[in-house]
Amino acid sequence: MSSSPLSKKRRLSGTETKTGSHCSSSNSVRTDLSHTPANGMAKNGNDAEIDEGLYSRQLYVLGHEAMKRMQNSNVLISGMRGLGVEIAKNVILGGVRSVTVHDQGVAEWGDLSSQFYLREEDLGKNRAEVSQPRLAELNNYVPVTAYTGALTEDYLTKFQVVVLTNSTLDEQQHLGELCHSKGIKFIVADTRGLFSQLFCDFGEEMIVYDTNGEQPLSAMISMITKDNPGVVTCLDEARHGFESGDYVTFTEVQGMTELNGCQPVEIKVLGPYTFSICDTAGFTDYVRGGIVSQVKMPKKISFKSISSSMDEPEFVMTDFAKFESPGQLHVGFQAIHAFQKKHNRLPAPWSQTDGDELLTLAKEVNSAQTGSAKIEQLDEALIKKLSFVAAGDLAPINAFIGGLAAQEVMKACTGKFMPIMQWLYFDALECLAEDEGVVLTEEECAPRNCRYDGQIAVFGTKLQDLLAKQRYFLVGAGAIGCELLKNFAMIGLACGEGEVIVTDMDTIEKSNLNRQFLFRPSDVTKMKSDTAAAAVKQMNPSIKITGHQNRVGPDTERIYDDDFFESLDGVANALDNVDARMYMDRRCVYYRKPLLESGTLGTKGNVQVVIPFLTESYSSSQDPPEKSIPICTLKNFPNAIEHTLQVSGHVYAQNGFALQELHMDYIMAGANLFAQTYSLPGSNDRVGVAKILQEVKVPAFTPRSGVKIHVSDQELQNSNSSVGKTHKHMYNKVFQDDDTNYHMDFIVAASNLRAENYDIPPTDRHKSKLIAGKIIPAIATTTAAVVGLVCLELIKIVQGHKKLESYKNGFMNLALPFFGFSEPIYYEIDWTLWDRFEVTGLQPNGEEMTLRQFLDYFKVRPHQLISLVWHHVGSCLQLTAPLFSLLCFLSE
């Protein structure tokens, strides 16, 4: 905890700025956004109510204004195979105005490997018409329509966003040019086995209101110079966090008042505590104080049409270890279209003849290029692999690209976050056999007229047999858990002799429905695990799945005992807290089981794969602790609503329940919480309470003399002060997010009353709940994309990949967008966390060792014990004093 008296950095509740004096500099800007391009961003102020109970977690990602803009957007999604239905599912959950699903084709066996809303009895039926009623169940606020006609100009003008999947290149270019000319946002998404492609064109004048989604920063000022340019110095408790090119405004500056309320000023960072602004030479002298706040400035960006961008492509990198791949695949996908146009089919799975022809076509495509799309040397092996697997249709790839594409739809509708500029390519070739000499045959990968044909086309039948026998433990049936179960069902995991055991002790709440897509409004109050299990059985009746309602931990080790873990092939975490993750990690290390770990935070997501004897474990490395706010800041120098909310939370917790409407809110909530404490009936009669208050005699406030304000945490500790004291006759109450129990009412009222005292802008109940309830922002798009990557790692595990470089840990931030992949970490030491010291095995007669025999064994091998103990201490096992003494004795 910091000992400095003031917290330098804080978050702001909004981005609006006051109007006032203009800082006289060319860097000072004022942007007029009153004009909206045709078919562009919908205006703010939609009268439709936002159901905060349903969209609460997503609102913390997008915000109310973006949600309102999205509710004015009509979206067309063409192609209802696995990728199209994945995009539609995420967009509908997001809450656009309407979704129309389009397809002129009928369901085939190859679709069932990833189209989770098609059944075997739907074969031969139109994919859009079959999918429509099942998609419509996802969100009652979003009308879903099926369309099977031609995509004409007149029809397309009904939509703000058009998404094409499973389309020809000719169709992409024709409709892309049409949408570009009409100001309609246009997206192309395509998957070919282990390869995928995404293209975005949001017009020539796209306005992005928030490029990264991060909360604006703020810092407290210690000095401003009179100079050209002026230099601002912030308090040196922590770095200000600004970047050159950021825009800021000023408040509470004493002396140089020209800055207060000025229009946003562009800054240039000079150091971690300083930055320059406009010309301040003519301003009055700076005296003291002030707060500088970052302002999110709208940014105008321009897109090329698909035809123009085809020749001069701009790529977003998904894997920096494959730096040359986007250019290669840009040519390769055009060659796939040329092959399909010539033969009216895709290259046959693992056909050497078709692979050679596709390579020839790719060379022709490349030779015809005139712009930067032309590459010096084709990667012939990569192009042939594209041919081998192009006929495949994989649920994990569709989940990943479908999550990304749906997020781009939301960007197009809202202007929230930076769009993909303009091409994105991704491949997961590491999922293929590790030995380059292993080549599948056409016979192994030929269609079987079964629901896994799309997957067999890529991996053959052997993997399908292995998947069916897997026994996996899924811990959690929330957002990640639902997505995992859907993918498990699609790939055929545990659809034979195996089994999936899913445990979750929670019941379904309304707020879950926005991203936990296996649940419906009628499922609220039901158990998550049982409901999710029943839902995926509808998707694939062959899956063997059992639902439990147990919390994982020491208390349930009699259920999840040695026999249980020994029977598993692996574990997948779908948890929402670190403690449970670390517990499951320890169990997997002990039983030497693979662990698939993942998590999301708004648009951010991560994937970690843990493989016995190959990688580190989840607990081998830990995130730094969350930055805490100094107590002295909370108590004596609050400067942000977060500070007053935290103090209000302390008051609530320590006092058992811890005047204008805000004062009445405080009294009503406080009185009802007192009543609960003493088991008395409460009251909602504000008029009656007001009459009682009129008779209450409040003594005049008299400041106490001799009060010392502590300016550091050390002073506060030395004085034995505390934020509040608990009354002996009262019970501490645990905060519960329930709109009927007055917990949140009290915290919001107390926080805003304290904020008034310090001239801090108040905040609403929605943001207060985020901070006080420590709610994790969440959105369906990120969850879908992350789980797609998890299931790609699962496929590698089931195949028995042994090379470290075959596996990928991943991190993404869809708001930027940014993607980073790396090999898991491996410790090359004498002993690893996966090794065991089997005591009984060291005795010739198989008997257990005595303590003397144990000491004698390590007396001549001290390095083994040192390595063993050192590594396990690093893995968060406590090194006790006796063990430390023993280690010292043996190492002498």
Salt bridges, closest charged atoms under 4 A:
ASP51 OD2 - LYS510 NZ 2.91
GLU52 OE2 - HIS64 NE2 2.83
GLU52 OE1 - HIS766 ND1 3.90
GLU65 OE2 - LYS68 NZ 3.82
GLU86 OE2 - LYS89 NZ 2.67
GLU86 OE1 - LYS486 NZ 2.69
ASP103 OD2 - ARG127 NE 3.01
ASP111 OD1 - ARG81 NE 2.60
ASP111 OD2 - ARG127 NH1 2.98
ASP122 OD1 - LYS125 NZ 3.85
ASP122 OD2 - ARG134 NH1 2.87
GLU137 OE1 - ARG520 NE 3.50
GLU153 OE2 - LYS182 NZ 3.12
ASP170 OD2 - LYS341 NZ 3.11
ASP190 OD2 - ARG192 NH2 3.25
ASP201 OD2 - HIS180 ND1 2.82
GLU204 OE2 - HIS180 NE2 3.17
ASP210 OD1 - LYS296 NZ 2.82
ASP210 OD2 - LYS416 NZ 3.14
GLU214 OE2 - LYS604 NZ 2.92
ASP285 OD1 - LYS226 NZ 3.04
ASP319 OD2 - LYS808 NZ 3.02
ASP354 OD2 - ARG345 NH1 2.90
ASP356 OD1 - LYS384 NZ 2.82
GLU357 OE2 - LYS342 NZ 3.05
GLU357 OE2 - HIS343 NE2 2.65
GLU380 OE2 - LYS363 NZ 3.40
ASP393 OD2 - ARG81 NH2 3.87
GLU408 OE2 - LYS411 NZ 2.72
ASP427 OD1 - LYS322 NZ 2.67
GLU430 OE2 - LYS322 NZ 2.79
GLU436 OE1 - LYS385 NZ 3.51
GLU483 OE2 - LYS89 NZ 2.55
GLU483 OE1 - LYS486 NZ 3.07
GLU499 OE1 - ARG471 NH1 2.46
ASP523 OD1 - LYS526 NZ 3.42
GLU557 OE2 - ARG587 NH1 3.64
GLU597 OE2 - ARG581 NE 2.54
GLU642 OE2 - LYS767 NZ 3.81
GLU661 OE1 - ARG686 NH2 2.97
ASP665 OD1 - ARG686 NH2 2.96
GLU715 OE1 - LYS708 NZ 3.90
GLU715 OE1 - HIS710 ND1 3.97
ASP737 OD1 - LYS769 NZ 3.52
ASP739 OD1 - ARG765 NH2 3.14
ASP739 OD1 - LYS769 NZ 3.31
ASP745 OD2 - ARG765 NH1 3.43
GLU793 OE2 - LYS796 NZ 2.82
ASP856 OD1 - ARG852 NH1 3.50
